[in-house]
Amino acid sequence: MVRSNENYAKIPGNYLFAEIARKVAAHKEANPDKKVISLGIGDVTHPLIPTVIAAMHKAVDEMGQSESFRGYGPEQGYAFLREAIVRHDYAPRNLSITAEDIFISDGSKCDVGNFQELFAADAKVAVTDPVYPVYVDSNAMAGRAGNWTGSKWDNLIYLPCTKDNAFVPDFPKETPDIIYLCYPNNPTGTVLCKDALGAWVEYARKVGAVILFDSAYEAYVTEENIPHSIYEVPGAEEVAVEFRSFSKTAGFTGTRCAYVVVPKALRIAGPDGNPVFLQAMWNRRQATKFNGCSYIVQRGAEAIYTLEGQELVSKVVNSYMANAAKIRKGVQDLGLETFGGVNAPYIWVRTPEGLGSWDFFERLLSQTSLVCTPGAGFGPSGEGYVRLTAFGTATQTEEALKRLAALDA
């Protein structure tokens, strides 16, 4: 008889955001007259910009003509988009990333979840804590996380990021093979300055680890000395993979387009101890398991890099950051401590003394019909916090602030 993957049975409960959705649905059913506003799950509200829509319409028309119809595209992505990414995201920073290093995909969540397939089953994994759940759950499904103890996995290396260490993870006592870093951070909204990120690159070079660097929110960086790419650190191309997304910047959450950078210089030990190139491995994986992001969507993504596209996307990002500043102040006015919201669209809020993160979630939902994300869902160090997001409209944000002001915190 066929048997299931035993590692799935070890994963506790529901996926965090599925559990939130279940609780919100129950609240709506019990309170049909109350409009729920979500400050929790990080979906966006601004529509695709006109420049993107025009490019996609043109691409649709091309697909309807025999002479311009396209079938299967390259699994790595079309050259026009890969080259646009290099010209606009890396060349202006004098970084040596080339189009061959770029792989277009249908979302960073897929990429960060799938990339672990390239590493040995016994590779030791380190994650910042709190952490985006996909990093942990994908490795748990692969059998690297060990067993669930009720609060954490016993074979993962947790790197606490708390107020006590200014949300900058310390180097672990146990040596990891894979290190997940996300900056600007989801969920805390905090950042690493260039020196702090450089220290992690140097650490990875010293111990022979690979950094999987989730940079989905780099467009939200506002302060100087905060790197937009890990490759701004010398030597990072030898130890780091970078993940980028068009979802939270250009509204592609429903359209799906992202990319991962795997530099040619990045090598790890193969089964016989001789070095193998991660770029070649990822290329083989994608060619086998992925048929590529659609031509229509990639033409839309390319349009983001036009002058008009850059101006319009910047306006969208700025509007979300304006929401973040208002939410941060509104929460602080309640007497609650906040972090983030300056270089990221996330505000990390300390719950009132003695109140757990799910307890605060329930209070916020029941009293104000506002949705947050309980910090406990992001790992042990997330307990006692909740995450708020700034992805609502300006009108929704103003209404949320009025409700927050009435909260019995």
C-alpha positions as CSV (number, residue, x, y, z in Angstrom):
1,M,0.0,0.0,0.0
2,V,1.3,3.5,-0.9
3,R,2.2,5.6,2.2
4,S,2.2,9.3,2.7
5,N,5.3,11.4,3.3
6,E,5.6,11.1,7.1
7,N,7.0,14.6,7.4
8,Y,3.7,16.1,6.6
9,A,2.1,14.4,9.6
10,K,4.6,16.2,11.8
11,I,3.5,19.7,10.8
12,P,1.1,21.1,13.4
13,G,-2.3,22.5,12.7
14,N,-3.2,24.8,9.9
15,Y,-1.0,27.1,7.9
16,L,-1.0,30.4,9.8
17,F,-2.9,32.4,7.3
18,A,-5.5,29.7,6.7
19,E,-6.2,29.7,10.5
20,I,-6.6,33.5,10.4
21,A,-9.0,33.2,7.5
22,R,-11.1,30.6,9.4
23,K,-11.4,32.8,12.4
24,V,-12.3,35.9,10.3
25,A,-15.0,33.9,8.4
26,A,-16.5,32.9,11.8
27,H,-16.5,36.5,12.9
28,K,-18.2,37.7,9.7
29,E,-20.9,35.0,10.0
30,A,-21.6,36.0,13.6
31,N,-21.5,39.7,12.8
32,P,-22.9,40.2,9.3
33,D,-23.5,44.0,9.9
34,K,-19.8,44.7,10.8
35,K,-17.3,45.4,8.0
36,V,-14.0,43.7,8.5
37,I,-10.8,45.5,7.6
38,S,-7.7,43.5,7.3
39,L,-4.4,44.7,8.7
40,G,-3.1,41.2,8.7
41,I,-2.4,39.1,5.6
42,G,-0.1,41.0,3.3
43,D,-2.2,41.2,0.1
44,V,-2.2,44.5,-1.7
45,T,-5.1,46.8,-2.7
46,H,-3.8,49.1,-5.4
47,P,-4.6,47.7,-8.9
48,L,-2.1,47.1,-11.6
49,I,-0.7,50.4,-13.0
50,P,-1.9,51.5,-16.4
51,T,1.5,50.9,-18.0
52,V,1.4,47.3,-17.0
53,I,-2.1,46.8,-18.2
54,A,-1.3,48.4,-21.6
55,A,1.7,46.1,-22.0
56,M,-0.4,43.0,-21.1
57,H,-3.2,44.0,-23.5
58,K,-0.6,44.3,-26.3
59,A,0.8,40.9,-25.4
60,V,-2.7,39.4,-25.4
61,D,-3.2,40.7,-28.9
62,E,0.1,39.2,-30.0
63,M,-1.0,35.8,-28.7
64,G,-4.0,36.1,-31.0
65,Q,-2.0,36.4,-34.2
66,S,-0.2,33.5,-35.9
67,E,2.9,35.5,-36.7
68,S,3.3,36.7,-33.1
69,F,1.9,33.8,-31.1
70,R,4.2,32.2,-28.6
71,G,4.0,28.7,-27.1
72,Y,6.2,27.4,-24.4
73,G,8.7,30.0,-23.3
74,P,12.1,29.6,-21.7
75,E,11.9,28.1,-18.2
76,Q,14.4,30.7,-17.1
77,G,12.3,33.6,-18.3
78,Y,12.3,35.7,-21.5
79,A,15.5,37.6,-22.2
80,F,13.7,40.9,-22.5
81,L,12.6,40.8,-18.8
82,R,15.9,39.3,-17.4
83,E,17.9,42.0,-19.2
84,A,15.5,44.8,-17.9
85,I,16.0,43.5,-14.4
86,V,19.8,43.7,-14.7
87,R,19.7,47.2,-16.2
88,H,17.4,48.7,-13.6
89,D,17.9,46.6,-10.4
90,Y,21.6,45.8,-10.4
91,A,23.7,47.7,-13.0
92,P,22.9,51.1,-11.4
93,R,24.4,49.8,-8.1
94,N,27.5,48.6,-10.0
95,L,26.8,45.0,-9.2
96,S,28.1,42.2,-11.4
97,I,24.8,40.3,-11.8
98,T,24.0,39.3,-15.4
99,A,20.9,38.1,-17.2
100,E,22.1,34.5,-17.0
101,D,22.0,34.8,-13.2
102,I,18.3,35.8,-13.3
103,F,15.4,33.2,-13.2
104,I,11.8,34.5,-13.7
105,S,9.1,32.6,-11.7
106,D,5.5,32.8,-10.7
107,G,6.2,34.1,-7.2
108,S,8.8,34.4,-4.5
109,K,6.8,32.1,-2.2
110,C,7.3,29.3,-4.7
111,D,11.0,30.1,-5.1
112,V,11.9,30.2,-1.4
113,G,9.8,27.1,-0.8
114,N,11.4,25.2,-3.7
115,F,15.0,26.2,-3.5
116,Q,15.6,23.9,-0.5
117,E,15.3,20.9,-2.9
118,L,18.9,21.6,-4.1
119,F,20.5,20.8,-0.7
120,A,21.2,17.5,1.0
121,A,18.5,16.0,3.1
122,D,20.7,16.4,6.2
123,A,21.6,20.0,5.6
124,K,21.4,22.0,8.8
125,V,19.0,25.0,8.5
126,A,19.0,28.3,10.4
127,V,16.1,30.7,10.4
128,T,15.6,34.0,12.0
129,D,12.9,33.9,14.7
130,P,10.3,35.3,14.1
131,V,10.2,34.0,10.6
132,Y,8.1,33.8,7.4
133,P,6.5,30.3,7.8
134,V,7.3,29.1,4.3
135,Y,11.0,28.8,5.2
136,V,10.3,26.5,8.1
137,D,7.4,24.5,6.7
138,S,9.1,23.7,3.3
139,N,12.1,22.3,5.2
140,A,9.8,20.4,7.6
141,M,8.1,18.8,4.6
142,A,11.6,17.8,3.3
143,G,12.5,16.2,6.7
144,R,15.2,18.7,7.8
145,A,13.2,20.3,10.7
146,G,13.1,17.2,12.9
147,N,10.1,16.9,15.2
148,W,7.7,19.5,16.5
149,T,8.1,20.1,20.2
150,G,4.9,22.2,20.7
151,S,6.7,25.5,20.3
152,K,9.6,24.8,17.8
153,W,11.3,22.2,15.6
154,D,14.1,20.3,17.4
155,N,16.4,20.2,14.4
156,L,16.3,23.8,13.2
157,I,18.7,26.5,14.4
158,Y,16.6,29.4,15.6
159,L,18.2,32.9,15.5
160,P,16.1,35.1,17.9
161,C,15.4,38.6,16.7
162,T,14.0,40.6,19.6
163,K,14.1,44.0,21.1
164,D,17.0,42.9,23.3
165,N,19.3,42.4,20.3
166,A,17.7,45.2,18.2
167,F,16.3,42.6,15.9
168,V,19.8,41.8,14.6
169,P,20.4,38.0,14.8
170,D,23.5,36.7,16.6
171,F,25.7,34.1,15.0
172,P,24.6,30.6,16.3
173,K,26.7,28.2,18.3
174,E,25.8,25.4,16.0
175,T,27.1,25.7,12.4
176,P,24.4,25.9,9.8
177,D,24.6,24.9,6.1
178,I,21.6,27.1,5.0
179,I,20.7,30.5,6.5
180,Y,17.4,32.2,5.7
181,L,17.5,36.0,6.0
182,C,14.7,38.3,5.0
183,Y,15.4,42.1,5.0
184,P,13.5,44.3,5.1
185,N,12.0,41.8,7.4
186,N,8.7,40.0,7.3
187,P,7.2,40.0,9.9
188,T,9.0,42.6,12.0
189,G,9.6,45.3,9.5
190,T,13.1,45.8,10.7
191,V,16.3,46.0,8.7
192,L,20.0,45.2,8.7
193,C,22.5,47.9,8.0
194,K,25.2,47.2,5.5
195,D,27.8,46.4,8.2
196,A,25.5,43.9,9.9
197,L,24.6,42.2,6.6
198,G,28.2,42.2,5.7
199,A,29.0,40.4,8.9
200,W,26.6,37.6,7.9
201,V,28.1,37.3,4.5
202,E,31.6,37.0,6.0
203,Y,30.2,34.4,8.5
204,A,28.7,32.3,5.6
205,R,32.0,32.5,3.7
206,K,33.9,31.3,6.8
207,V,31.7,28.3,7.7
208,G,30.8,27.3,4.1
209,A,27.1,28.2,4.4
210,V,24.6,29.5,1.8
211,I,22.4,32.5,2.6
212,L,18.9,32.4,1.1
213,F,18.2,36.2,1.1
214,D,14.5,37.2,0.7
215,S,14.6,40.8,-0.6
216,A,10.9,41.0,-1.5
217,Y,10.5,44.4,0.2
218,E,13.7,46.2,-0.9
219,A,11.6,48.8,-2.8
220,Y,10.4,50.1,0.6
221,V,13.8,51.0,2.0
222,T,13.9,54.7,2.8
223,E,17.0,55.1,5.0
224,E,20.6,55.4,3.9
225,N,23.1,52.6,4.7
226,I,20.3,50.0,4.3
227,P,21.3,47.7,1.3
228,H,18.7,47.0,-1.4
229,S,20.6,43.9,-2.4
230,I,22.8,41.5,-0.6
231,Y,25.2,41.7,-3.5
232,E,26.1,45.2,-2.4
233,V,28.3,43.3,0.1
234,P,31.6,42.2,-1.5
235,G,31.8,38.5,-1.8
236,A,28.1,37.8,-1.4
237,E,27.8,36.4,-4.9
238,E,29.9,33.5,-3.7
239,V,27.5,32.6,-0.8
240,A,24.1,34.1,-1.4
241,V,20.9,33.6,-3.5
242,E,18.5,36.6,-3.7
243,F,14.8,36.4,-4.1
244,R,12.8,39.4,-5.4
245,S,9.1,39.9,-6.2
246,F,6.7,42.2,-8.1
247,S,3.8,41.4,-5.8
248,K,4.1,44.0,-3.1
249,T,5.6,46.7,-5.3
250,A,3.6,46.5,-8.5
251,G,0.5,44.6,-7.4
252,F,1.3,41.3,-8.9
253,T,-0.1,39.2,-6.0
254,G,-2.8,37.9,-8.3
255,T,-0.9,38.1,-11.6
256,R,2.2,36.2,-10.2
257,C,5.7,37.2,-11.2
258,A,9.0,37.2,-9.4
259,Y,12.6,36.3,-9.9
260,V,15.5,34.7,-8.1
261,V,19.2,35.5,-8.6
262,V,21.6,32.6,-8.5
263,P,25.1,33.9,-9.3
264,K,27.5,31.8,-11.4
265,A,30.1,32.1,-8.7
266,L,28.0,30.3,-6.1
267,R,29.3,26.7,-5.6
268,I,28.7,24.0,-2.9
269,A,30.1,20.6,-2.3
270,G,28.6,17.8,-4.5
271,P,28.1,14.2,-3.3
272,D,31.7,13.3,-4.0
273,G,33.0,16.5,-2.3
274,N,33.8,18.2,-5.6
275,P,32.2,21.6,-6.1
276,V,28.9,21.9,-8.0
277,F,27.3,25.1,-9.3
278,L,23.9,26.0,-7.8
279,Q,23.0,28.0,-10.9
280,A,23.3,24.9,-13.0
281,M,21.3,22.9,-10.4
282,W,18.5,25.4,-10.2
283,N,18.4,25.6,-14.0
284,R,18.0,21.8,-14.2
285,R,15.3,21.9,-11.5
286,Q,13.3,24.6,-13.3
287,A,13.6,23.0,-16.7
288,T,12.3,19.8,-15.2
289,K,9.5,21.1,-12.9
290,F,8.5,24.5,-14.3
291,N,7.2,25.6,-17.6
292,G,7.8,29.3,-17.1
293,C,5.9,32.4,-16.2
294,S,3.5,33.4,-19.0
295,Y,4.6,35.6,-21.8
296,I,1.7,38.0,-21.1
297,V,2.7,38.4,-17.5
298,Q,6.4,38.9,-18.2
299,R,5.6,41.7,-20.7
300,G,3.6,43.3,-17.9
301,A,6.5,43.0,-15.6
302,E,8.9,44.4,-18.2
303,A,6.7,47.6,-18.3
304,I,7.4,48.3,-14.7
305,Y,10.9,49.2,-15.7
306,T,9.9,52.0,-18.1
307,L,10.2,55.5,-16.9
308,E,6.4,55.8,-16.6
309,G,6.2,52.4,-14.9
310,Q,8.9,53.4,-12.3
311,E,7.1,56.6,-11.5
312,L,3.7,55.0,-11.0
313,V,5.1,52.1,-8.9
314,S,6.9,54.6,-6.7
315,K,3.6,56.3,-6.0
316,V,2.1,53.0,-5.0
317,V,4.9,52.2,-2.7
318,N,4.8,55.7,-1.2
319,S,1.1,55.4,-0.5
320,Y,1.6,52.2,1.4
321,M,4.4,53.7,3.4
322,A,2.2,56.7,4.2
323,N,-0.3,54.2,5.6
324,A,2.5,52.6,7.6
325,A,3.4,55.9,9.2
326,K,-0.2,56.5,10.2
327,I,-0.7,53.1,11.6
328,R,2.5,53.2,13.6
329,K,1.5,56.5,15.2
330,G,-2.0,55.3,15.8
331,V,-0.8,52.2,17.7
332,Q,1.8,54.3,19.6
333,D,-1.0,56.6,20.7
334,L,-2.6,53.6,22.3
335,G,0.6,53.2,24.4
336,L,1.8,50.1,22.6
337,E,5.4,49.7,21.5
338,T,6.0,49.4,17.8
339,F,8.9,48.4,15.5
340,G,9.3,48.6,11.7
341,G,7.1,50.6,9.4
342,V,10.0,52.8,8.3
343,N,11.7,50.7,5.7
344,A,9.0,48.1,5.3
345,P,5.2,48.0,5.1
346,Y,4.9,46.0,8.3
347,I,4.5,47.3,11.8
348,W,5.5,44.9,14.6
349,V,3.4,45.6,17.7
350,R,4.1,44.6,21.3
351,T,0.9,43.3,22.9
352,P,-0.3,44.7,26.2
353,E,1.3,43.2,29.3
354,G,0.0,39.7,30.0
355,L,-1.8,39.3,26.7
356,G,-0.7,36.7,24.2
357,S,-0.6,37.3,20.5
358,W,-3.7,35.2,19.6
359,D,-5.5,36.8,22.6
360,F,-4.8,40.3,21.2
361,F,-5.9,39.0,17.7
362,E,-9.2,38.0,19.2
363,R,-9.7,41.2,21.1
364,L,-8.9,43.3,18.1
365,L,-11.3,41.3,15.9
366,S,-14.1,41.2,18.4
367,Q,-14.0,44.8,19.5
368,T,-13.1,46.5,16.2
369,S,-13.5,44.0,13.3
370,L,-9.9,44.6,12.5
371,V,-7.6,41.8,11.5
372,C,-3.9,41.5,12.6
373,T,-1.5,38.5,12.4
374,P,-0.5,36.9,15.7
375,G,3.2,36.9,16.2
376,A,3.2,33.4,17.6
377,G,2.5,32.1,14.2
378,F,5.9,33.3,13.1
379,G,7.9,31.4,15.7
380,P,8.7,31.3,19.5
381,S,10.1,34.8,19.5
382,G,6.9,36.2,17.9
383,E,4.8,35.5,21.0
384,G,3.8,38.7,22.6
385,Y,3.6,40.6,19.3
386,V,1.3,41.0,16.4
387,R,2.0,42.1,12.8
388,L,0.0,44.9,11.1
389,T,0.3,45.6,7.4
390,A,0.0,48.9,5.5
391,F,-1.4,47.4,2.3
392,G,-4.9,48.8,2.6
393,T,-6.3,51.8,0.8
394,A,-6.0,55.3,2.3
395,T,-9.7,55.2,3.1
396,Q,-9.5,51.8,4.8
397,T,-6.5,53.0,6.8
398,E,-8.3,56.0,8.1
399,E,-11.2,53.9,9.1
400,A,-8.9,51.4,10.8
401,L,-7.3,54.2,12.8
402,K,-10.6,55.4,14.1
403,R,-11.4,51.9,15.2
404,L,-7.9,51.5,16.8
405,A,-8.5,54.7,18.8
406,A,-11.6,53.0,20.4
407,L,-9.8,49.8,21.2
408,D,-9.6,48.8,24.9
409,A,-5.9,48.0,24.7
